[in-house]
Amino acid sequence: MSASSRLRKCLFPAAGYGTRFLPATKAMPKEMMPIVSKPLIQYGVEEALEAGLREMAIVTGRGKRALEDHFDINVELEAQIQGTDKESYLSGIRSIMQEATFTYTRQKAMRGLGDAILTGEPLIGDESFAVLLADDLCLGEGQGVLAQMIELYRQFRCSIVAIEEVSPEETHKYGVIAGDPLREDLYRIEQMVEKPARGQEPSNLAIIGRYILTPDIFDILRATAPGRNGEVQITDALAEQARRGCVLAYRFKGRRFDCGSIDGYVEATNFCYRHPS
């Protein structure tokens, strides 16, 4: 297994249907939902770039061509606005296209986040990598969440998940961890439960959509049986990885918006409108 401290790649699982936003997502990927004037997937790529990751690997599905088109040149549009004040609107995405490379593969069936990550193996290879779920919009304090996690990876060289405290009424929506605290914001994971029944959660520390994974996770995922809802759960694979060695949970510095829910999406839009970057 490669133990290089240099991470290059960020995997974006982006094959889901976004059913909570129907009918808006009937023909538009949920990752293209705009927060003010910028789609969620672009926020995610910008966070990855800020962390020093330059290779974006995106797992898509049917009806997701807009993701590829967004990170490509639109000759007709650019010719139409060339020389006008509207040309400045594309400066951000042009910069991303110059800094990053993009590769794509398709998840053939919706079999869970673990299966989506395993589908991305040909794009990642035998190296450690980041995973970013675009519908978790994270705004870091000083530096982005992935940048914070990569600093920890360089020190510990193991898989790391980002966590935050949630109310007891919300734990059934998440993967939840329990572990041995190494410091105030860092835990060595001893237990992980995917969407525990109310009253059976091991803590109120919930996993959110940021991961650093070592490449042995792929072999573990291949051997992981489908769990809740018949899906391959990344939490099950990480629990096995923790039993074999070490997986850390990091309580990140910053703010996270659950843009997979309507309430979180509206909250994020209002926040970013009031606090433009």
matplotlib code that plots the C-alpha trace (Angstrom):
import matplotlib.pyplot as plt

x = [0.0, 1.3, 2.0, 2.9, 2.0, 1.2, -2.4, -3.3, -6.8, -10.3, -13.2, -16.7, -19.5, -22.2, -24.5, -27.5, -30.9, -31.5, -35.1, -35.6, -35.4, -37.8, -39.0, -36.0, -33.6, -35.6, -33.3, -30.6, -28.0, -28.4, -24.7, -25.5, -28.0, -26.8, -25.9, -26.6, -24.8, -22.4, -23.2, -22.5, -20.0, -17.9, -17.7, -16.5, -13.8, -12.6, -12.2, -10.2, -8.0, -7.4, -6.2, -3.7, -5.6, -5.4, -7.0, -10.8, -12.3, -16.1, -18.5, -21.6, -24.7, -27.4, -28.5, -25.4, -23.8, -24.2, -21.4, -18.9, -20.2, -19.7, -16.0, -15.6, -15.5, -18.8, -17.7, -21.0, -21.6, -18.0, -18.2, -21.5, -20.2, -16.6, -15.6, -18.6, -18.8, -20.4, -17.1, -15.9, -18.6, -16.7, -13.3, -13.7, -14.6, -11.9, -9.3, -10.5, -10.3, -6.7, -5.7, -7.5, -7.9, -11.2, -11.9, -15.3, -16.8, -20.4, -22.0, -24.3, -26.8, -27.4, -25.9, -24.7, -21.8, -19.4, -20.2, -19.8, -16.3, -15.4, -16.6, -14.1, -11.1, -9.9, -9.7, -7.7, -5.4, -3.1, -2.8, -4.6, -7.3, -9.9, -13.7, -16.0, -19.8, -20.9, -24.2, -22.4, -21.3, -18.5, -17.0, -13.8, -12.4, -9.1, -8.7, -11.1, -12.1, -10.1, -7.0, -7.4, -7.8, -4.8, -2.6, -3.7, -3.1, 0.5, 1.0, -0.9, -1.0, -4.4, -8.0, -9.8, -13.5, -14.9, -17.4, -19.6, -21.9, -25.6, -28.7, -29.8, -32.9, -30.7, -28.3, -30.6, -29.8, -26.0, -23.2, -22.2, -18.9, -17.6, -13.9, -11.0, -10.2, -6.6, -7.3, -10.3, -11.1, -9.6, -10.8, -9.5, -12.6, -13.7, -17.3, -19.2, -23.0, -24.8, -28.1, -28.6, -32.1, -33.1, -31.8, -29.1, -26.6, -23.1, -22.6, -23.8, -20.7, -21.9, -19.9, -20.3, -19.2, -15.4, -13.1, -9.4, -9.1, -6.1, -6.2, -6.7, -10.3, -11.0, -10.2, -12.3, -15.2, -15.1, -15.5, -18.2, -21.7, -24.6, -26.0, -28.8, -31.3, -29.3, -26.5, -22.8, -22.0, -18.7, -19.2, -19.1, -15.9, -14.3, -15.4, -13.4, -10.5, -10.5, -10.5, -7.4, -5.5, -6.5, -9.2, -9.5, -12.5, -11.8, -14.1, -13.4, -13.2, -15.9, -19.5, -21.4, -24.7, -26.7, -27.6, -29.2, -32.2, -34.3, -33.9, -30.1, -30.1, -32.1, -29.9, -26.7, -28.1, -29.1, -25.7, -23.7, -25.8, -25.1, -21.4, -20.1, -16.7]
y = [0.0, 3.4, 5.5, 8.7, 11.8, 13.7, 13.4, 14.3, 13.1, 13.9, 11.5, 13.0, 10.5, 12.2, 9.5, 10.0, 11.1, 13.9, 12.9, 15.3, 18.1, 16.7, 18.0, 20.3, 17.3, 15.3, 16.6, 18.5, 16.8, 17.8, 18.7, 21.4, 23.1, 26.7, 28.3, 31.9, 31.7, 28.9, 25.1, 22.9, 20.8, 23.9, 24.8, 21.2, 21.4, 24.8, 23.2, 20.4, 22.8, 24.9, 21.7, 21.1, 18.4, 18.8, 15.6, 15.4, 12.0, 12.1, 9.1, 10.0, 8.2, 8.6, 12.2, 13.7, 15.1, 18.6, 17.9, 17.2, 20.2, 22.6, 21.9, 22.2, 25.1, 26.4, 27.9, 29.5, 31.0, 32.4, 33.9, 35.5, 37.3, 37.9, 41.5, 42.3, 42.8, 39.4, 37.7, 38.2, 35.8, 32.9, 33.8, 31.4, 28.4, 29.2, 29.2, 25.8, 24.4, 25.5, 24.2, 20.9, 17.8, 15.8, 12.2, 10.4, 7.0, 5.8, 4.0, 1.5, 1.1, 3.1, 0.6, 3.0, 5.3, 2.4, 1.1, 4.5, 4.8, 1.4, 2.3, 5.1, 2.8, 2.8, 6.6, 6.5, 3.6, 2.5, 5.7, 7.6, 10.0, 12.4, 11.9, 14.9, 14.8, 18.0, 18.3, 18.9, 22.5, 23.2, 26.6, 26.3, 28.7, 30.0, 26.9, 24.5, 21.2, 19.0, 21.1, 20.6, 16.9, 16.6, 18.1, 15.4, 12.7, 13.8, 13.3, 10.0, 8.3, 6.6, 7.1, 10.1, 11.1, 14.5, 14.7, 17.2, 17.2, 16.9, 16.8, 13.4, 13.8, 13.9, 11.0, 8.5, 10.3, 9.8, 7.4, 7.9, 7.2, 6.5, 6.5, 7.2, 11.0, 11.8, 15.5, 17.8, 17.5, 14.1, 10.6, 7.1, 5.3, 2.3, 2.0, 3.2, 2.7, 3.7, 5.5, 4.1, 3.6, 6.4, 5.7, 3.3, 5.8, 5.5, 9.2, 12.4, 12.6, 12.3, 11.7, 14.3, 14.2, 14.6, 11.6, 10.8, 7.2, 4.9, 2.6, -0.7, 0.6, -0.8, -4.4, -4.0, -2.6, -5.6, -7.9, -5.8, -7.3, -5.0, -3.5, -1.1, -0.8, -3.4, -0.8, -1.1, 1.2, 3.0, 3.1, -0.8, -0.8, 1.9, 0.0, -3.0, -0.8, 0.5, -3.0, -3.9, -0.7, 2.9, 5.3, 8.8, 11.1, 14.8, 17.5, 20.2, 23.9, 25.6, 25.4, 22.7, 23.0, 19.9, 21.0, 17.5, 18.8, 21.8, 23.5, 23.2, 24.3, 27.5, 28.2, 27.9, 30.1, 32.8, 32.6, 32.8, 35.6, 37.6, 36.6, 36.5, 35.0]
z = [0.0, -0.9, 2.2, 0.4, 2.4, -0.9, -1.9, -5.5, -6.1, -4.9, -5.6, -6.0, -5.8, -7.9, -9.3, -6.9, -8.1, -5.6, -5.1, -2.2, -4.8, -7.4, -9.8, -10.0, -10.2, -12.8, -15.6, -13.6, -11.4, -7.7, -7.7, -10.2, -7.9, -7.5, -4.2, -5.4, -8.8, -8.3, -8.4, -5.4, -7.4, -8.1, -4.4, -3.8, -6.5, -5.2, -1.7, -3.2, -5.1, -2.0, -0.3, -3.0, -4.9, -8.7, -10.1, -9.8, -10.2, -10.6, -10.4, -12.3, -13.6, -16.1, -16.7, -15.3, -18.5, -17.1, -14.7, -17.5, -19.5, -16.6, -16.4, -20.2, -22.7, -24.1, -27.4, -28.3, -24.9, -24.6, -28.1, -27.2, -24.1, -25.3, -24.7, -22.5, -18.7, -18.4, -19.4, -15.8, -14.6, -16.0, -14.5, -11.6, -13.7, -16.3, -13.5, -12.2, -15.7, -16.0, -12.5, -12.4, -14.5, -14.6, -15.2, -15.1, -14.7, -14.2, -11.4, -13.1, -10.2, -7.0, -4.4, -1.8, -1.1, -0.6, -4.0, -5.6, -4.0, -5.3, -8.7, -8.7, -8.1, -11.7, -11.5, -8.2, -8.4, -5.5, -3.6, -0.8, -1.8, -0.6, -1.0, -1.1, -1.2, -2.9, -1.2, 2.1, 1.6, 4.1, 4.7, 6.7, 9.2, 7.7, 5.6, 4.0, 5.7, 3.2, 3.8, 7.5, 7.1, 4.8, 7.4, 9.8, 7.2, 6.7, 10.4, 10.9, 7.4, 7.9, 6.9, 8.4, 8.5, 9.2, 12.0, 13.7, 16.7, 15.9, 18.1, 19.4, 17.2, 14.1, 14.7, 12.9, 9.6, 9.8, 10.3, 13.9, 15.6, 19.1, 19.9, 22.1, 22.2, 21.2, 21.7, 21.9, 18.2, 17.2, 18.0, 17.2, 16.1, 18.0, 16.7, 13.7, 13.2, 10.0, 10.8, 14.3, 15.6, 18.0, 21.4, 20.1, 18.8, 20.4, 20.5, 18.8, 16.6, 13.0, 9.9, 7.2, 3.5, 3.8, 3.9, 3.5, 2.5, 2.2, -0.9, 1.1, 1.5, -2.0, -1.1, 2.1, 0.1, -2.3, 0.7, 2.4, 2.2, 1.5, 4.7, 5.5, 2.6, 0.6, 0.0, 0.4, 3.3, 3.6, 7.3, 7.4, 5.4, 7.6, 10.8, 9.4, 8.5, 12.1, 13.5, 11.4, 12.1, 12.7, 11.4, 12.9, 13.2, 13.1, 14.4, 11.7, 12.1, 10.1, 9.2, 7.2, 5.4, 4.5, 0.9, 0.4, 2.3, 1.4, 4.7, 4.6, 0.9, 1.7, 4.8, 2.7, -0.1, 2.4, 4.2, 1.0, -0.3, 2.9, 3.0, -0.6, -0.9]

ax = plt.figure().add_subplot(projection="3d")
ax.plot(x, y, z, "-o")
ax.set_aspect("equal")
plt.show()
